[in-house]
Amino acid sequence: MTIKTTIPMSITNSDTSLNRRPVTVITTCYGRNRHLYHLLASLTHGSVQPDEVIIVNDDANPECLAKFALNIVQIPTTVNASTDSVSGKTGFDIGHNRNLGAARATHDLLIFLDVDCIVAPTFIEQLSAKLQAQPDGLLMGQPRYLTRPLSEEESSALQRGTLSLTCFNELSVYNPYRDNFDDNESNSSALNHTETKKTAIRKTDDYGAFWSLCFAITRQQFEQLGGFDTQYTGYGAEDTDLAFTARQLNIDFYLTADVVYHQQHSVYRPPLNHLDSIVVNANRFYDKWQCWPMDGWLLSFADMGLINWQANQSTSITLIRKPTYAEIEAAHCPDAPYV
């Protein structure tokens, strides 16, 4: 894969004497600046810092970003955060934006993080070390989910680097529907960086367990994969597609016990707010892989009479009707930690 580079909007330089690792962290952001500042604070106060943090499609104030002791690169994108009512193409294209970030990266070790992540103090140190040991692999971290947004006091403490992991762990839960490590396999409760022990890593053949919330890969392997398939639009399946391509190319997949804390925000169960893009992306995925992704959501949509779909069908999903306002409101979960 050859990805065209783009000109950075601005660069914020910081003290180069800090303990840095030759790692590029890539995130995408539009209108999620509170989450972004929490992510940057956690990267600032880690046991080591990534040498470079790339933010794609970011509308944050460069003066605010300059307050963080990080080397931050802002990359604009010509895609905005709107939806084309004719084509259905969602403007904020996360796969496209991640590809832009990877193309601009200075380093060969790439860590992709969703903007609503807060990393545990040793996350960058541990995950980058694992990637160096497994440079031909695809590595995914361990999400925990905050059950409420951080308070103003907690947010201020995080910015100062004084919010304890005990607090994070008490406020968060694992997703019971995902493959989780035992607490004793993670150092998420270790408060003293000097006593850090190695966290667990486990190879798996379950490529469907991959989620792009927090993962690491080398530039060479990312290019071998072709980056994210930008034919996917909006929400859903682009990360499973990347993992299936990795399986097709015999790239080993590893789960690690390196923790990120997913910042709480409202969700929809099922995600009726993403119905259109899920249908488009499910059809795209089936055309490529001859199996259906997101089958739990598709079943929910079918049971509601929104789509024509059965698990064994080989024809494209068609939309029967749009959800009503009442159905969307009923699916809204303002306090749920995960979908």
C-alpha positions as CSV (number, residue, x, y, z in Angstrom):
1,M,0.0,0.0,0.0
2,T,1.2,3.5,-0.8
3,I,-0.6,6.2,1.1
4,K,-0.2,9.8,0.1
5,T,1.2,12.0,2.8
6,T,-0.5,15.2,3.9
7,I,0.8,18.5,5.2
8,P,0.5,18.8,9.0
9,M,-1.7,21.7,10.3
10,S,0.6,22.4,13.2
11,I,3.2,20.8,15.3
12,T,3.6,21.3,19.1
13,N,7.1,20.5,20.3
14,S,7.9,19.7,23.9
15,D,10.9,19.0,26.1
16,T,13.0,16.4,24.3
17,S,14.7,15.4,27.6
18,L,11.7,13.4,28.7
19,N,11.7,9.6,28.6
20,R,10.4,9.0,25.0
21,R,10.0,5.8,23.0
22,P,10.3,5.8,19.2
23,V,6.5,5.2,18.8
24,T,3.8,7.1,16.9
25,V,0.4,7.3,18.5
26,I,-2.4,7.9,16.0
27,T,-5.9,9.1,16.9
28,T,-8.8,10.8,15.1
29,C,-11.0,13.6,16.6
30,Y,-13.8,15.9,15.7
31,G,-15.9,17.6,18.3
32,R,-14.6,15.3,21.1
33,N,-12.1,17.6,22.7
34,R,-12.9,16.8,26.3
35,H,-12.1,13.1,25.5
36,L,-9.0,14.2,23.5
37,Y,-7.5,16.2,26.4
38,H,-8.0,13.3,28.8
39,L,-6.2,11.0,26.3
40,L,-3.4,13.4,25.9
41,A,-3.1,13.9,29.7
42,S,-2.7,10.1,30.2
43,L,-0.1,9.9,27.5
44,T,1.8,12.8,29.1
45,H,1.9,11.2,32.5
46,G,2.8,7.7,31.3
47,S,5.9,5.7,32.5
48,V,7.2,6.6,29.0
49,Q,5.9,9.0,26.3
50,P,5.4,8.2,22.7
51,D,7.8,10.4,20.6
52,E,4.9,11.5,18.4
53,V,1.2,11.9,18.7
54,I,-0.8,12.4,15.5
55,I,-4.3,13.8,15.6
56,V,-6.3,13.6,12.4
57,N,-9.3,15.7,11.5
58,D,-8.9,17.6,14.8
59,D,-10.7,20.8,15.7
60,A,-8.9,21.4,19.0
61,N,-7.2,24.7,19.7
62,P,-3.4,24.4,19.0
63,E,-2.9,26.7,22.1
64,C,-4.6,24.1,24.2
65,L,-2.6,21.3,22.7
66,A,0.6,23.2,23.4
67,K,0.0,22.8,27.1
68,F,0.7,19.1,26.9
69,A,4.4,18.0,27.1
70,L,4.0,15.9,24.0
71,N,5.2,16.2,20.4
72,I,1.7,16.7,18.7
73,V,1.1,16.8,15.0
74,Q,-2.2,17.9,13.7
75,I,-3.3,16.7,10.3
76,P,-6.3,18.2,8.5
77,T,-8.4,16.2,6.2
78,T,-10.7,17.4,3.4
79,V,-13.4,15.1,4.7
80,N,-15.8,16.9,7.1
81,A,-18.1,15.4,9.7
82,S,-21.3,15.5,7.6
83,T,-23.3,12.9,5.7
84,D,-24.1,13.0,2.0
85,S,-27.8,12.4,1.8
86,V,-27.5,11.1,-1.8
87,S,-24.5,8.7,-1.5
88,G,-24.9,8.0,2.2
89,K,-21.2,8.5,2.6
90,T,-20.3,9.6,6.1
91,G,-17.9,12.5,6.0
92,F,-15.9,11.6,9.2
93,D,-14.3,8.4,7.8
94,I,-12.3,6.8,10.6
95,G,-10.5,4.4,8.3
96,H,-9.5,7.1,5.9
97,N,-8.3,9.3,8.8
98,R,-6.3,6.5,10.3
99,N,-4.6,5.8,7.0
100,L,-3.7,9.5,6.8
101,G,-2.1,9.3,10.2
102,A,-0.1,6.2,9.4
103,A,1.2,7.9,6.2
104,R,2.5,10.9,8.2
105,A,4.0,8.8,11.0
106,T,7.7,9.3,11.7
107,H,8.3,6.0,13.4
108,D,7.8,2.3,12.4
109,L,6.0,1.4,15.6
110,L,2.4,2.6,15.4
111,I,-0.2,2.6,18.2
112,F,-3.8,3.5,17.2
113,L,-6.1,4.8,19.9
114,D,-9.7,5.9,19.7
115,V,-10.0,9.4,21.1
116,D,-12.2,8.2,24.0
117,C,-9.3,6.1,25.4
118,I,-7.4,6.9,28.6
119,V,-4.2,4.8,28.7
120,A,-2.9,3.2,31.9
121,P,0.5,4.6,32.9
122,T,2.5,1.6,31.5
123,F,0.4,1.1,28.3
124,I,2.8,2.7,25.8
125,E,5.9,1.2,27.5
126,Q,4.5,-2.3,27.6
127,L,2.6,-2.5,24.3
128,S,5.5,-1.0,22.3
129,A,7.9,-3.5,23.9
130,K,5.6,-6.3,22.8
131,L,5.4,-5.0,19.3
132,Q,9.2,-4.8,19.1
133,A,9.3,-8.4,20.2
134,Q,6.5,-9.4,17.7
135,P,7.1,-7.0,14.8
136,D,5.3,-9.2,12.3
137,G,2.1,-9.3,14.4
138,L,-1.1,-7.4,15.1
139,L,-1.5,-6.6,18.8
140,M,-4.6,-5.4,20.6
141,G,-4.8,-3.9,24.1
142,Q,-7.3,-4.6,26.9
143,P,-10.3,-2.2,27.2
144,R,-12.0,-1.4,30.5
145,Y,-15.1,0.8,30.4
146,L,-15.7,3.8,32.6
147,T,-19.3,3.6,33.9
148,R,-19.7,7.4,34.0
149,P,-17.9,10.5,32.7
150,L,-15.1,11.9,34.9
151,S,-16.1,14.7,37.2
152,E,-14.5,18.1,36.9
153,E,-12.3,17.3,39.9
154,E,-11.3,13.9,38.5
155,S,-10.6,15.5,35.1
156,S,-8.3,18.1,36.8
157,A,-6.5,15.4,38.7
158,L,-5.9,13.5,35.5
159,Q,-4.5,16.6,33.9
160,R,-2.1,16.9,36.8
161,G,-1.2,13.2,36.7
162,T,-2.6,12.6,40.2
163,L,-5.7,10.6,39.5
164,S,-5.0,7.1,40.8
165,L,-5.5,3.8,38.9
166,T,-7.4,2.6,41.9
167,C,-10.0,5.3,41.1
168,F,-10.0,4.2,37.4
169,N,-10.4,0.6,38.3
170,E,-13.3,1.3,40.7
171,L,-15.0,3.4,38.0
172,S,-14.6,0.8,35.2
173,V,-15.7,-2.7,34.2
174,Y,-14.8,-5.2,31.5
175,N,-17.1,-5.9,28.6
176,P,-18.5,-9.3,29.5
177,Y,-19.0,-10.1,25.8
178,R,-15.3,-9.8,25.0
179,D,-12.2,-11.8,25.7
180,N,-10.8,-10.4,28.9
181,F,-7.6,-11.1,30.9
182,D,-7.7,-11.8,34.6
183,D,-6.8,-8.8,36.8
184,N,-3.6,-10.5,37.9
185,E,-2.4,-10.7,34.3
186,S,-2.4,-6.9,34.1
187,N,-0.4,-4.3,35.9
188,S,-3.3,-1.9,35.8
189,S,-3.4,-1.7,39.6
190,A,0.4,-1.1,39.9
191,L,0.9,2.5,41.0
192,N,4.7,2.5,41.2
193,H,6.3,2.6,37.7
194,T,9.6,1.4,39.1
195,E,7.9,-1.9,40.1
196,T,6.2,-2.6,36.8
197,K,5.9,-6.2,35.9
198,K,5.4,-7.5,32.4
199,T,1.8,-7.8,31.4
200,A,0.4,-10.9,29.7
201,I,0.2,-11.5,25.9
202,R,-1.7,-14.3,24.3
203,K,-1.8,-15.4,20.6
204,T,-5.3,-16.2,19.3
205,D,-6.9,-17.4,16.1
206,D,-10.1,-15.5,16.9
207,Y,-9.6,-12.6,14.5
208,G,-13.2,-11.6,15.0
209,A,-12.1,-10.5,18.5
210,F,-10.0,-7.6,17.1
211,W,-11.3,-4.1,17.8
212,S,-9.5,-1.0,16.6
213,L,-10.1,0.9,19.8
214,C,-6.5,0.2,20.9
215,F,-4.0,-1.7,18.7
216,A,-0.4,-1.7,17.7
217,I,1.3,-2.7,14.4
218,T,4.4,-1.8,12.5
219,R,4.3,0.5,9.5
220,Q,5.5,-2.4,7.3
221,Q,2.7,-4.7,8.4
222,F,0.1,-1.9,8.1
223,E,1.1,-1.2,4.6
224,Q,1.1,-4.9,3.8
225,L,-2.5,-5.0,4.9
226,G,-3.3,-2.1,2.7
227,G,-4.4,0.1,5.6
228,F,-8.1,0.3,6.4
229,D,-10.5,-0.4,3.5
230,T,-12.0,3.0,2.8
231,Q,-14.9,1.5,1.0
232,Y,-16.4,1.1,4.4
233,T,-18.4,4.2,5.4
234,G,-19.2,5.6,8.8
235,Y,-19.6,3.1,11.6
236,G,-19.0,-0.7,11.7
237,A,-17.0,-3.6,10.3
238,E,-13.9,-1.7,9.1
239,D,-11.8,-3.1,12.0
240,T,-13.0,-6.7,11.5
241,D,-12.2,-6.4,7.9
242,L,-8.6,-5.3,8.8
243,A,-8.3,-8.3,11.1
244,F,-9.6,-10.7,8.4
245,T,-7.1,-9.4,6.0
246,A,-4.4,-10.0,8.6
247,R,-5.6,-13.6,8.9
248,Q,-5.6,-14.0,5.1
249,L,-2.0,-12.8,5.0
250,N,-1.0,-15.1,7.9
251,I,-0.2,-12.2,10.2
252,D,-0.3,-13.4,13.8
253,F,-2.9,-11.8,16.1
254,Y,-2.2,-11.2,19.8
255,L,-4.3,-10.0,22.7
256,T,-2.5,-8.2,25.5
257,A,-3.4,-7.2,29.0
258,D,-2.3,-3.6,28.5
259,V,-5.2,-1.5,29.7
260,V,-7.0,1.5,28.2
261,Y,-10.0,3.0,30.0
262,H,-12.8,3.8,27.6
263,Q,-14.5,7.1,28.4
264,Q,-18.2,6.7,29.0
265,H,-20.6,8.2,26.6
266,S,-24.2,7.4,25.7
267,V,-24.8,4.5,23.3
268,Y,-27.8,2.9,21.5
269,R,-28.7,-0.7,22.0
270,P,-29.1,-1.7,19.2
271,P,-27.2,1.1,17.4
272,L,-30.2,2.5,15.5
273,N,-28.3,5.7,15.0
274,H,-25.9,3.9,12.8
275,L,-28.4,1.7,10.9
276,D,-27.6,3.1,7.4
277,S,-23.8,2.6,7.6
278,I,-24.1,-0.8,9.3
279,V,-26.2,-2.0,6.4
280,V,-23.8,-0.6,3.8
281,N,-20.8,-2.0,5.6
282,A,-22.3,-5.4,6.3
283,N,-23.0,-5.8,2.6
284,R,-19.5,-4.7,1.7
285,F,-18.0,-7.2,4.3
286,Y,-20.1,-10.1,2.9
287,D,-19.1,-9.4,-0.6
288,K,-15.4,-9.7,0.5
289,W,-15.5,-12.5,3.0
290,Q,-18.7,-14.4,2.4
291,C,-19.9,-14.1,6.0
292,W,-21.8,-11.6,7.9
293,P,-20.3,-9.2,10.5
294,M,-22.2,-7.6,13.4
295,D,-24.7,-10.4,13.3
296,G,-26.2,-9.6,16.7
297,W,-27.1,-6.1,15.6
298,L,-28.3,-7.3,12.2
299,L,-30.6,-9.8,14.0
300,S,-32.0,-7.0,16.2
301,F,-32.7,-4.8,13.2
302,A,-34.4,-7.8,11.4
303,D,-36.5,-8.5,14.5
304,M,-37.7,-4.9,14.5
305,G,-38.7,-5.2,10.8
306,L,-36.1,-2.6,9.7
307,I,-34.1,-4.8,7.3
308,N,-34.4,-8.0,5.3
309,W,-31.8,-10.3,6.7
310,Q,-31.2,-13.9,7.8
311,A,-28.0,-15.4,9.0
312,N,-27.8,-17.9,6.1
313,Q,-28.6,-15.5,3.3
314,S,-26.2,-14.7,0.5
315,T,-28.0,-11.7,-1.0
316,S,-27.5,-8.1,0.0
317,I,-29.4,-6.7,2.9
318,T,-32.2,-4.3,2.0
319,L,-33.7,-1.6,4.2
320,I,-37.4,-2.0,4.8
321,R,-38.0,1.1,6.8
322,K,-36.3,3.7,9.0
323,P,-36.6,3.4,12.8
324,T,-39.1,5.8,14.3
325,Y,-38.1,8.5,16.7
326,A,-39.7,6.6,19.6
327,E,-37.7,3.5,18.7
328,I,-34.4,5.4,18.6
329,E,-35.2,7.0,21.9
330,A,-36.1,3.7,23.5
331,A,-32.7,2.3,22.3
332,H,-30.8,5.2,23.9
333,C,-28.7,4.3,26.9
334,P,-27.2,7.5,28.3
335,D,-25.3,5.8,31.1
336,A,-24.1,2.5,29.4
337,P,-20.4,1.9,29.4
338,Y,-20.3,-0.1,26.1
339,V,-22.6,-1.0,23.2
